[in-house]
Amino acid sequence: MYITISPQKIGGNYSKSSADFVGYLEKENQGLEQQDMEHFFNQYGDEISAEEVVREIDSNTAKLEKHEPRFYSIIVSPSQYELKRLQNHNKDLQKYTREIMKDYVASFNREINGRPVNIDDIKYYAKIEHQRTFKGTDKQVQENQPFATKILQLKTEVRNVLDGRAEGNVKKLEKEIGKLEREAPHQQNGKRIVQGMPKAGD
């Protein structure tokens, strides 16, 4: 199990609203019918709308200073082994997330009115993502970038030759492109890994 906790920023500043982040988490719902959509959930509810999530998180910042983060992102990534042991991915992951959040709150080691902080003292919303894609910050994408840059330059040369704006040997250029595609250090299913490519596995 891999878990990361990070304050949400835009550039160097903390986000003032959760709207952009919630919108990003809605990406898998684009183009789906209502019954096929993956909804947000929390400790007690299962079908929470994106609008409610934004409203509830953004209205929960009254005691925060301007320089403090408005919300945090917690990413829980089960291993392939762990995913294979699940009987019902969605229900099991929801149950697991709810248990993780209880442990998370207990780790605060704080009290409110003489009692330990508990799950009812925090506000959180979770969403299960079924697709994983490579991001620009991933090592595989960054280490493939010099190859991507050269391939783009060669493809531009091919277009210029085909459009009559330059002279050159298209077959030779395409052969060089193919060589660079194969030589890129990070591949998946025989293809160079690029930003936005779906990751293999669950």
Residue, then its C-alpha position, 0 to 999 in steps of 0.5 A: m500500500y502506497i499513501t501520499i498526503s499533500p496540500q493542494k497548490i496552484g503554482g506556488n500558492y495554496s488553492k483557495s477552492s477545491a473546485d479545480f481538484v474536484g473537477y480533475l477527479e471527475k475526469e473518468n465520469q466524462g461522457l458516462e451516463q449517470q448510472d455508470m458514474e463513480h460518485f464521491f463518498n465519505q464515512y457515511g454516504d455513498e453517492i455524493s455529488a461533486e458540487e456538494v464536495v466543493r461546497e462542503i470543503d470550501s465552506n470549512t475554512a473559517k478558522l484557517e489563516k491565509h497562508e494555510p492550505r485549504f485542503y489536503s489530498i490523500i492518495v491511497s494506492p493499493s499494490q497489484y497483489e492487494l487489488k487481486r485479493l479484493q472480492n468487490h473492488n468498489k465496496d472493498l476499497q470504500k470499506y478500506t478507505r473508511e478504516i484508513m481515515k479512522d486511523y488517520v484521525a487517531s494519529f492526530n493525537r489531539e483532543i477536543n473538549g477533553r476527548p480524542v479527535n474522532i472521524d466525526d471531527i473531520k470532513y473528507y470525501a473520497k473517490i475511487e479511480h479505475q484508470r491510472t495515467f502517466k503524468g508529466t512528473d513521472k520518472q518514465v515520462q521525464e526520462n523519455q522526454p529527450f526522445a519525445t522532443k527529437i521525435l517531434q522535431l523529426k515529425t515537423e521536418v516530415r510535414n515540411v517536406l511533404d508540404g513542399r516547404a523543405e527538402g529531405n528524405v521522408k523515408k529516412l526521417e521516418k526510419e529515424i523516428g521509428k528508431l527513437e521510438r524503440e530506443a526510448p528507455h521506458q516502454q509499455n506494451g512495445k510503445r514509448i511511455v508518454q504523458g496521458m498514456p494509461k498505466a497497465g494493470d488495475 
